[in-house]
Amino acid sequence: MRKGKKGRIGILTGGGDVPGLNPAIRAVTVRAVRDGYDVIGIRRGWAGLVDIVRDEKADNSECVLPLDKEIVNHYARTGGTFLHSSRTRPSAVPKKDVPAHLHGKYKAEKNDLTDEVIANLDFLGVDYLIPIGGDDTLSYGVELGHRGVPLVAIPKTMDNDVPGTDYCIGFGTCVTRTVNVVNQLRTSAASHERIMIVEVFGRYAGFTALLPTIAGAAHRCVIPEWKFDIDKLTEILVEDRAQNSDKYSVCLVSEGATFEGGEMHFKGAEKDQYGHAKLGGIGDQVSALVKERAPAYNDGRKIDMITMDLGYTVRSGDPDMLDSIVPMAFGNLAVDLLQRGDDGRMVALRNGRYDSVPIDTVVASKKLVDVEKFYDTERYRPTYASFELQPMLVLGAGS
């Protein structure tokens, strides 16, 4: 494709899919093309930049897609990412995942292919890069920035745990869907007078459990930032049920939540290239233990349970209002920054205003729930002294 008069922008999406990615891709493309750039999409996140074959005769269509208004407008209102995604970290590629054309050059169990990525960006004629992802995807963007690649990052994760921004693409839809699905499940919980345990995403940060609970979706929530006592939780949920005229209670459980004296619950030992094993199953475990202990707080009578893992239900489908508007603003802001030569930054939403921060912010700290300020550790529910001058979503970038 012919290079734009202002240069070429490459855009990629990494990590888990969320609603709002396609609107962000559209925002970057439409604005950039209008302003004199051309735009290419890198398929499958960082994997696309690893797998490129630097030969003009090679078919790299599985790795690169030229973007224009027609393509991005077609996908703009849909969920997921039409560029596809992966959890590849080019600085730590396992031997089995090294592309065939590089087997002779990289033979270690873990391989740093960053030199190949930089060479591939040059081969593609990419002058500026816009990675969209969570702290894992963007932490590799930090590495590329330090190697001199001009880039501006866009934060995306339903967990909302990227430091430096109040909001990450995908979070709004996650909270909206959680509230909607839990409200639907209430009819069954009430009909059978049950306790309902709902597992939600949240490896290290409890925002996806705390915010729906603030919105009234649940009576209680347990989050990764505070280890909980299963007997105390059971007693509270039985109490909530007894006080509810419809005789049911609801608790949201972050996937990274842990019992006192326990550890995170993993589905298996296999880890991705960022060192993360797949979480899951804590909701089932909590449900079984609450059912076992409930009679002790219910005059010896058992209480039946409803257990749900919302999982991909809340990350699939079309974006909500926030995840349609914020990606548009983030994409335009990213192009603004590149046009004025202000690269090495991440776009952000801070205290209700669009802004940007140095991309190094992604690796400088962890964004977690401020337990002392926002979480009642005795009653396992949100707490707050005042909403005055709080960010729109209550929990800000410094949470």
Protein Blocks (a to p, Z undefined) as FASTA:
>chain_A
ZZdfkbccddddehjddehjlmmmmmmmmmmmmnopacdddehijmlmmmpccdfkbcck
lmpccddfklmmmmmmpgcjfkbpafddfklccfklgcfklmmmmmcfbdcfklmmmmmm
mmnopabdcddddfklmmmmmmmmmnopacddddddfklpaghiabdghjlmmmmmmmmm
mmmmmmmmmmnopacddddehfkbcklmmmmmmnopambdcdfklccdfklmmmmmmmmm
mmpmnlpadddddfkbccehiacddfbfbdcfkopaceehjlmmmmmmmmmmmmmmngop
acddddddfklmmmgcjddfklmmmmmmmmmmmmmmmmnopghiacddeehiacdddfkl
mmmpccdddfklmocfklopaddfbfghpafklpafkZZ
